[in-house]
Amino acid sequence: MSSTSAPVVALVGNPNCGKTALFNALTGSRQKVANYPGVTVEKKTGQLTTPSGRAVRVVDLPGTYSLRARSPDEEITRDVVLGRLASDVTPDLIVCVADASNLRLALRLVLELKQVGRPVLLSLNMMDIARKRGIEIDFAKLAAALGVPVVSSVAVRRGGTDALLAELDRLLGRGVAGGASDWRAPDARALRDAQREADRLLKLAIRSEGRLDPGTARADAILLHPVAGIVILLAILFVMFQAVFAWAQPLMDLISNGFTWFGALVGSAPLPEILRSFLKDGVIAGVGSVVVFLPQIVILFFFILLLEDLGYMARAAFLMDKIMGGAGLHGRAFIPLLSSFACAIPGIMATRVIDDRRDRLTTILVAPLMTCSARIPVYTLIISAFIPNREVWGFAGLQGLVMFGLYASGIVGALAVSFVAKRVFWRSNAGEPFMLELPDYKIPQIKSLAIGIWARALAFLKRAGTTILSMMILIWVLASFPPAPEGATEPAIDYSLAAMIGHAIEPVTKPLGFNWQINVALIPGMAAREVAVGALGTIYSIDGGEEAADKIGQVLAGQWSLATALALLAWYIFAPQCASTLAVIRRETGSWKWMAVTFFYMLALAYAAALLVFQVAVALGAG
């Protein structure tokens, strides 16, 4: 048994087999996410209770096709299964999760798992889809031929995990034993034999091979059309960015009013002036100016997770293959780049699915140009302050259109950089053709969707309470000390360290229209992009008092020109302002060189874009 009192069950399966949905159905909210020691591969563990009342720990391992492991995340799965990883997740029982409508690859994996020497249970997931397609599986024959128990599961249906839980109860009640395994990677002959055995099992167990889902076929005739499909994809993205503004505003107002009330309460408290300023101007004004954008980030993740659960993401990758190929990107780069809209870090890690090293490196270099959720607070603050909230064309919000344009600019920039990299720095012949399995469309599970959104909201709030809070404290210290000398006629902040730093940088940023306050905000923004919003909130609240803290957008509109605001938006499209992303690039490429290349090429692009936008805007009278 494992080192802990509760037995450990590991979920192992091919990508897109519904394993994570099953994990969510089994554990619900009783789960936590961390990283495995020494690597940035996500570790998801949870708790479940069997029908007999037995407590069980469940580990959701990264998807894999084999224990031979060709990527870091597959290596984690192999090492956990074999008991080689120095952690507390050594499994007592392995549940191999298989897509019941596509068993061939799963059977090969089951045969490998049997050689490990641990108890194995095969769970045929998504049985509802298999039955809908007319696929009939003889469970008894398959279990007898494999020599392992076989059960069905439907992660998205009430009661769909009952058979699995009952079998877990039975197997764990018999007692299981963990420990390290002496498994060895199979040679070429063994792999051929395993494939032949999987084919034999498939013919033995499948009574009816079924048919293509007619609904999926009809939908794909429209959604994968070379013209209509692209139009629909752009329409979906357009609606998503409109919703980021329209749907989020009431909740944003509620959060903003809450922080305003809290700041006023602290401001009137009988505390020493320095402590009152620290709490009100540093902590509340700084962190509150970032947390207020949580509704927008939740809406963005809602759309991304919804499209993933529907099965549309693979179609979007298929549609974009030709466009991306013209820019020198492999079709498999679409999913990593799309993931980067949420955060570049998982997007960069997702490039492991790209086999060719140069294609993978190109994707890593351009992934940070995708507009991640950390840019949303900056974009929203500036757009709300300088772009009128009115409709154009009778149905579209102007602010949402500007946001859409910023996202589009990041995409165009990424394609342009990829085009130059592939044709100037490393010319190569066309790579392997883009092969992609398109899953059936599925109705998203509300529970699984809610868990995914909740986890990402908590991650954002954790970031606000750690990285952003620490940066806000630093900004407050820099903006508050040293105090103004007696008899000073200028605002106190003009004598601070922050003002000194901002003015020192001004000769470099003056051609961009940036003032010293912007300069100060850009520096801690290197830790996390959204820190810049909190930094501006802290600086202007100290400079202008409580009114500035409450209405930071109005303060910016009164002190910045439109040209400056547009230049800052252009800067943020390209600027490399995320230390965590740069660190992941260093780890994934194994080289400081590519981290430095990414930083300096993005910095050069940001400066050039901001300079061009500011000078053109001034020439057009927006200065």
Secondary structure, 3 states (H helix, E strand, C coil): CCCCCCCEEEEEECCCCCHHHHHHHHHCCCEEEEECCCCCCEEEEEEEECCCCCEEEEEECCCCCCCCCCCHHHHHHHHHHHCCCCCCCCCCEEEEEEECCCCHHHHHHHHHHHCCCCCEEEEEECHHHHHHCCEEECHHHHHHHHCCCEEECCCCCCCCCHHHHHHHHHHHHCCCCCCCCCCCCCCHHHHHHHHHHHHHHHHHHEEEECCCCHHHHHHHHHHCCCCHHHHHHHHHHHHHHHHHHHCCHHHHHHHHHHHHHHHHHHHCCCCCHHHHHHHHHHHHHHHHHHHCCHHHHHHHHHHHHHHHHHCHHHHHHHHHHHHHHHCCCCHHHHHHHHHCCCCHHHHHHHHHHCCCHHHHHHHHHHHHHCCCHHHHHHHHHHHHHHCCCCEECCCEEHHHHHHHHHHHHHHHHHHHHHHHHHHHHCCCCCCCCCCCCCCCCCCCCHHHHHHHHHHHHHHHHHHHHHHHHHHHHHHHHHHHCCCCCCCCCCCHHHHCHHHHHHHHHHHHHHHHCCCHHHHHHHCHHHCCCCHHHHHHHHHHHHHHCHHHHHCHHHHHHHHCCHHHHHHHHHHHHHCCCCHHHHHHHHHHHCCHHHHHHHHHHHHHHHHHHHHHHHHHHHHCCCC
